[in-house]
């Protein structure tokens, strides 16, 4: 018999769903662990720890000679140029495709009228183009363009432009559709065209999120340009690959530190843009 005044502990109604999610997560992750042969204990094995320690010892002290720092500086500028130009070209690809694929300017979504068959026919090929562009990783595109235009930063720029064009276009279209379509509907009911409705009814609300995501993609492009340098696409990655090939840990340490500074710079620019647009 329950004592009077005793505290009654309520039953958690979400306990069973949370337990079911844990069971599903374990059921999914366990086969993945087996397939990847992932075993953290191998990192603690002395036979593996000693070679890792010798490799890390080669990284210190970093190479800070003036000649090598000048080379790293030129490679850093090249990396920034690859990421910036690649993102700019990606925007040039993504923006028009996002206008075609978005439903935010669809008459069927904004008003009672139906879209013309031609507009519907254009929307599906544009969506397919965005899928194809972003489905192939930038590293694969870089390998292809290295064969086409030769070694150097041009291959990295083209690879970033194609892959990130597909990514930006998809996200831009989703940003337009997540914004309220009431201003665009009011403008179109007042006689404005689709472009005017977009510029004055959709874009002002979507612009802060678009800019924030574009800067984030530029940050990703900085990292990707370093990775693509391993296949000959120029920048810091190509210099890092040469240092690893020559087993020069001091040079590799300097390049990795420079890469870390670039990522911190990109993060600071992203935070600044969000504060300015808040």
Buried (B, 14 or more C-beta within 10 A) or exposed (E): EEEEEEEEEEEEEEEEEEEEEEEEEEEEEEEEEEEEEEEEEEEEEEEEEEEEEEEEEEBEEBBEEEEBEEBBEEBBEBBBBBBBBBBBBBBEBBBEBBBBBBBBBBBEBBEEEEBEEEBEEBBEEBBEBBEEBBEBBBBEBBBBBBEEBEEBBBBBBBBBBBBBBBBBBBBBBBBBBEBEBEBBBBBBEEEBEBEBBBBBBBBEBBEBBBBBBBBBBBBBBBBBBBBBBBBBBBBBBBBBBBBBEEEBBBBBBBBBEBBEEBBEEBEEEBEEBBEEEE
